[in-house]
């Protein structure tokens, strides 16, 4: 026996499961329910079969969308004039290409609108955090007097700008960081802001649909399927992303022999042939000194790298990154995009397959009932995005708020030290220049800033 799960009509689940013989075509039950619901307005049907998740939806008039038709052999769907969107497993309907194409179709407007009613007003507490002439992350308003939680490692200690749901902006700054779960609280001088309504007890099954709330509208910017309800992600070592050798005899520091594509060094513009002779302004003489200094840094931490290039001295601000397996796969990086600088070292996170960019982490993730069940915290690979569940977010935010209210300095909140988390051994194939030989706890206490 197999089961369909999460049938949705107008944002409301109307059947927990529909069982049938595994010998039957799984689409027959889908079509039966679709026909019976075809007279309703704004019909959305979602199902899960084995490792396959589906969406079948209508337009606002109640007629099923037929923009792309259906593949040969699915005449029932073709007659109905419906669209079927597959998320994984055996291929049916129009979505018969590779995973990146499936993700593209899943995130197009006609699919995203199916989750509009589930999102409701939960998008309004979602904000954009801007700085360095770009979007740094998303954030979630947790207090009406201007407190916002976001992904800490994506936010600098300098002033930032927050764009609210109504398009207005406000200057903000990071006031407290919780390194063990990579959260930070940002403060803006605004009052009467909409706040997120968390649900700490909602139970989303594996295969259940999730939507990542947008900061611009009621439509989510990405949807996906729950992959793992609770997972520990071992902490990897932090790397700059370079292979280092000894410099020419007349120079000091370390020679960059290769740069890992997609790494912090690559993104910042470090080049093969550069000689690193300074870290955060301190002069370094040997390759071992450079390695030791980099080894004391943490994933997500920004570092000022001084290099000698073509006879001239340059300073480059780069970000340390976890040695995520995806970082070592150029094909994955090219096809599926960047991963988060801090993408490991999490405990009991939700894993889902929504396609996020690193600067789209920090915002809420919503289930089909409209429950805010967590915060997206990292993009880790082709089918791996992580979210911190609400039952962890809520007490962590409460602790941070208690520590920081009335305090104008940036502080580090308590929590389990990252130094106590396990680190994995590097594969033998990793060049020695990438190997980092020591770590320090990721507790970043920037210089106090006064208003």
C-alpha positions in Angstrom: 0.0 0.0 0.0 1.1 3.5 -0.8 -0.1 6.9 0.5 -0.7 10.3 -0.9 -0.1 13.1 1.6 -0.9 16.7 2.0 -3.8 17.2 -0.4 -4.5 20.9 -0.3 -7.5 22.9 -1.4 -7.3 26.7 -1.2 -4.4 26.3 1.3 -6.3 23.8 3.5 -5.4 20.1 3.8 -8.5 18.2 2.9 -7.2 14.6 3.1 -4.3 13.4 5.3 -3.8 10.3 3.1 -5.3 8.3 0.3 -4.3 4.7 0.2 -4.3 2.4 -2.9 -2.6 -0.7 -4.3 0.9 -0.3 -5.4 -0.1 -2.1 -8.6 -2.2 0.8 -9.7 -1.2 3.9 -11.5 -0.6 6.5 -8.8 -2.0 9.2 -11.0 -5.5 7.7 -11.1 -6.2 8.7 -7.5 -4.8 12.2 -8.2 -7.1 12.7 -11.1 -10.1 11.4 -9.2 -9.6 14.0 -6.5 -8.8 16.7 -9.0 -12.0 16.1 -11.0 -14.1 16.3 -7.8 -12.4 19.5 -6.8 -12.4 21.1 -10.2 -15.6 23.1 -9.4 -13.9 24.9 -6.5 -12.0 28.1 -6.9 -8.2 28.3 -6.5 -7.8 24.6 -6.2 -4.4 23.3 -5.2 -3.7 19.6 -4.9 -0.4 18.2 -3.6 0.6 14.6 -3.2 3.5 12.4 -2.2 4.2 8.9 -3.6 7.3 7.1 -2.4 10.0 9.6 -3.1 7.9 11.6 -5.6 6.1 14.8 -4.6 3.5 16.5 -6.8 1.5 19.6 -7.2 -1.7 20.0 -9.3 -3.2 23.4 -9.2 -5.9 25.5 -10.9 -6.1 29.2 -11.7 -8.3 31.6 -9.9 -11.3 30.7 -12.0 -11.2 27.1 -11.0 -10.0 25.8 -14.4 -6.8 23.8 -14.3 -3.8 25.5 -15.8 -2.8 24.0 -19.2 0.1 26.2 -20.2 2.4 23.2 -20.8 -0.1 20.4 -21.4 1.0 16.9 -20.5 3.3 14.2 -21.8 2.1 11.3 -24.0 0.6 8.6 -21.9 -1.1 10.9 -19.4 -4.3 11.5 -21.4 -6.3 11.8 -18.2 -4.4 14.9 -17.2 -4.5 16.2 -20.7 -8.3 15.8 -20.9 -8.6 17.5 -17.5 -6.4 20.4 -18.8 -4.2 20.3 -15.7 -0.6 20.9 -14.9 1.5 18.4 -12.9 4.8 19.5 -11.3 7.1 16.8 -10.1 9.7 17.3 -7.3 11.7 14.1 -7.4 11.8 10.4 -8.1 10.3 8.8 -11.2 9.4 11.3 -13.9 5.9 12.1 -14.9 4.3 15.1 -16.6 6.2 17.9 -18.0 9.0 18.0 -15.6 11.3 15.4 -17.0 14.6 17.2 -16.9 17.4 17.3 -14.4 17.1 18.6 -10.8 18.0 22.2 -11.6 15.3 22.4 -14.3 12.8 20.8 -11.8 13.7 23.5 -9.3 13.2 26.2 -11.9 9.7 25.0 -12.8 8.9 24.5 -9.1 9.8 28.2 -8.4 8.0 29.8 -11.3 5.1 32.1 -10.6 2.3 29.7 -11.5 3.6 27.1 -9.0 4.5 29.6 -6.2 1.0 31.1 -6.3 -0.3 27.8 -5.1 1.2 28.6 -1.7 -0.1 32.1 -1.5 -2.9 31.3 1.0 -0.6 29.2 3.1 1.8 32.1 3.5 -1.0 34.5 4.4 0.5 37.6 6.2 3.5 35.6 7.5 5.6 37.3 4.8 5.3 40.8 6.3 7.8 40.1 9.2 10.3 39.0 6.5 12.9 41.7 5.6 15.9 42.2 3.3 19.2 43.0 4.9 21.4 45.1 2.6 25.0 46.2 2.8 28.2 46.3 0.7 26.0 47.3 -2.3 24.1 44.0 -2.3 21.6 41.9 -0.4 23.4 40.2 2.4 20.6 38.0 3.9 17.0 37.9 4.8 15.8 38.5 8.3 12.7 37.9 10.5 11.2 40.5 12.8 10.9 39.0 16.3 9.8 42.1 18.2 7.6 45.0 17.2 10.2 47.6 18.5 12.7 46.7 15.8 14.5 43.5 16.7 15.3 41.2 13.7 16.9 37.8 13.7 19.0 36.6 10.8 22.0 34.4 9.7 24.9 35.8 11.7 27.8 34.8 9.5 26.4 36.7 6.5 26.2 40.0 8.4 29.2 42.3 9.0 29.8 44.4 12.2 29.4 47.6 10.2 26.2 49.5 9.6 23.6 47.7 7.5 20.3 48.7 5.9 17.0 46.8 6.4 14.2 46.9 3.9 10.8 46.3 5.3 7.7 44.7 3.7 6.3 48.2 2.7 9.5 49.1 0.8 10.8 51.5 3.4 14.3 51.2 4.8 15.9 51.7 8.1 19.5 51.8 9.3 20.4 48.8 11.5 23.3 47.1 13.2 24.1 43.7 14.6 23.7 43.9 18.4 24.3 40.3 19.5 25.5 37.0 17.9 24.8 33.4 18.8 27.7 31.5 17.1 26.7 28.0 17.9 23.5 28.3 15.8 24.8 31.1 13.6 22.0 33.6 14.5 22.4 37.3 15.1 20.0 40.0 16.3 19.8 43.3 14.3 18.2 46.4 15.7 16.5 49.1 13.7 14.8 52.2 15.2 11.2 51.4 14.3 8.1 50.6 16.3 4.8 48.8 15.7 6.4 46.4 13.2 4.7 43.1 12.3 6.2 40.1 14.1 6.6 36.5 13.2 4.1 34.1 14.8 6.1 30.9 15.4 4.7 27.4 15.8 7.0 25.3 17.9 4.9 22.1 17.8 3.9 21.8 14.2 4.8 18.4 12.8 5.8 18.4 9.1 6.4 14.8 7.8 9.2 13.8 5.5 7.8 14.6 2.0 5.7 17.5 3.3 5.7 20.8 1.4 7.6 23.9 2.8 7.6 27.5 1.5 10.3 30.1 2.1 8.6 33.4 2.7 9.5 36.4 0.5 10.2 39.9 1.7 8.3 41.4 -1.2 5.0 39.7 -1.5 2.6 36.9 -0.3 4.2 34.6 -2.9 7.1 32.6 -1.5 10.4 32.9 -3.4 11.1 29.1 -3.2 9.3 25.9 -2.3 10.6 22.5 -1.4 10.0 19.2 0.3 11.0 18.1 3.8 14.0 15.7 3.5 15.0 15.1 7.1 12.9 16.2 10.1 15.9 16.4 12.5 19.6 16.1 11.5 22.9 16.8 13.1 25.4 18.3 10.6 29.0 17.7 11.7 31.3 20.7 11.8 33.9 20.9 9.0 37.1 22.8 9.1 37.2 26.4 8.0 39.3 27.2 4.9 40.2 30.2 2.8 40.1 28.0 -0.3 43.7 28.1 -1.5 46.6 25.7 -2.0 49.7 27.2 -0.4 53.3 26.6 -1.2 56.6 28.2 -0.3 57.2 31.7 -1.8 60.1 32.5 -4.2 63.4 32.7 -2.3 63.4 36.5 -2.2 59.8 36.9 -0.8 58.1 36.2 2.5 54.8 34.6 3.2 53.0 31.8 1.2 52.6 31.4 -2.5 49.0 30.7 -3.8 49.5 27.7 -6.1 45.7 27.2 -6.7 42.4 28.7 -5.8 39.3 26.5 -5.1 36.4 27.6 -7.4 33.5 28.9 -5.3 35.6 29.4 -2.2 35.9 32.6 -0.2 39.3 33.3 -1.8 37.8 32.8 -5.3 34.8 35.1 -4.6 37.1 37.8 -3.2 39.5 37.7 -6.1 42.6 36.0 -4.8 44.6 34.7 -7.7 47.1 31.9 -8.5 50.6 33.4 -8.2 49.7 35.8 -5.4 51.9 35.8 -2.3 50.1 36.1 1.0 52.3 38.0 3.4 49.7 39.7 5.8 46.6 38.6 7.6 44.5 41.4 9.2 47.5 43.7 8.9 50.0 41.5 10.6 53.1 40.6 8.6 53.8 36.9 8.2 57.2 35.4 7.1 56.6 31.8 6.2 53.9 29.4 4.8 53.5 27.8 8.2 52.8 31.2 9.8 50.1 31.9 7.2 48.5 28.4 7.7 48.6 28.8 11.5 46.9 32.2 11.3 44.2 31.0 8.9 43.7 28.0 11.1 42.6 30.2 14.0 39.7 31.6 12.0 36.1 30.4 11.8 33.7 29.7 8.9 31.9 32.9 7.9 34.5 35.1 9.4 35.9 37.9 7.2 39.6 38.3 7.0 41.8 41.0 5.4 44.3 39.1 3.2 47.4 41.1 2.2 49.1 39.9 -1.0 52.0 40.7 -3.3 50.8 40.7 -6.9 52.9 41.8 -9.9 55.3 43.7 -7.6 52.5 45.6 -5.9 50.9 45.2 -2.5 47.1 44.7 -2.3 44.5 44.0 0.4 41.6 41.7 -0.2 38.7 41.1 2.2 37.7 37.4 1.9 35.4 35.1 3.9 36.4 31.8 5.5 34.2 28.9 4.5 33.3 25.4 5.8 35.0 22.7 3.8 31.7 21.5 2.6 31.9 18.5 0.2 30.1 20.7 -2.5 33.0 23.1 -2.3 35.3 20.4 -3.8 33.0 19.7 -6.7 33.4 22.4 -9.4 30.5 20.9 -11.4 28.1 21.1 -8.6 29.1 24.7 -7.9 28.7 25.6 -11.5 25.3 24.0 -12.0 23.7 24.6 -8.6 25.3 27.9 -7.5 27.1 29.0 -4.3 26.8 27.4 -0.9 26.8 29.3 2.4 30.1 30.1 4.0 28.9 28.6 7.2 27.0 25.5 6.2 28.0 22.9 8.8 28.2 22.5 12.6 24.4 22.5 13.3 22.5 20.3 15.6 18.9 19.1 15.1 18.3 21.2 11.9 15.5 20.6 9.4 16.8 19.6 6.0 14.7 20.4 2.8 15.4 20.6 -0.9 14.4 24.2 -1.6 16.9 26.0 -3.8 18.2 29.0 -1.9 21.1 31.4 -2.4 23.4 32.1 0.6 21.9 35.6 0.8 18.4 34.2 1.0 19.0 32.6 4.4 17.7 34.2 7.6 14.1 34.3 6.6 11.2 32.1 7.8 10.1 28.8 6.4 6.3 28.0 6.3 4.3 24.8 6.1 1.1 24.3 4.1 -1.0 25.2 7.2 0.7 28.6 7.4 2.8 27.7 10.4 6.2 29.4 10.7 8.3 26.4 11.7 11.8 27.7 11.5 14.5 29.9 9.9 16.5 29.0 6.8 20.1 29.0 8.0 22.3 27.5 5.2 22.5 26.4 1.6 24.7 23.3 1.7 24.3 21.7 -1.7 22.2 20.6 -4.7 19.4 19.2 -2.6 20.4 20.3 0.9 19.1 23.5 2.6 19.0 23.7 6.4 16.6 25.4 8.7 16.7 25.9 12.5 13.4 24.7 13.9 11.1 27.2 15.7 11.5 25.3 18.9 15.2 26.2 18.9 14.8 29.7 17.5 12.2 30.9 20.0 14.2 30.3 23.2 17.4 31.4 21.6 15.9 34.7 20.5 14.4 35.2 24.0 17.8 34.7 25.6 19.5 37.1 23.2 16.9 39.8 23.7 17.3 39.5 27.5 21.0 39.8 27.1 21.1 42.8 24.8 18.1 45.1 25.6 19.5 48.3 26.9 23.1 47.4 26.0 24.6 49.4 23.1 27.6 47.1 22.7 27.8 44.1 20.4 28.0 41.0 22.5 28.2 37.2 22.1 25.4 35.2 23.6 25.9 32.0 25.6 25.3 28.6 24.0 27.3 25.5 23.4 30.8 26.3 22.2 31.5 25.3 18.6 34.8 24.0 19.9 33.0 21.2 21.6 31.4 20.0 18.3 33.2 17.3 16.3 35.3 18.1 13.3 35.6 15.7 10.4 38.9 14.5 9.0 39.9 15.9 5.7 40.1 13.6 2.7 43.7 12.6 1.9 43.2 14.1 -1.6 42.9 17.6 -0.2 46.1 19.7 -1.0 48.1 20.6 2.1 47.5 24.3 1.5 43.8 23.8 2.1 44.3 21.7 5.3 43.7 23.8 8.4 45.4 22.4 11.4 43.5 24.0 14.3 40.3 25.7 15.2 39.2 28.2 17.8 35.7 28.5 19.1 33.5 30.6 16.8 32.7 33.3 19.4 33.1 36.6 17.6 33.1 39.7 19.8 33.7 42.7 17.6 35.0 46.0 18.9 32.1 47.7 20.8 30.3 50.4 18.8 28.6 53.3 20.6 25.6 55.3 19.3 
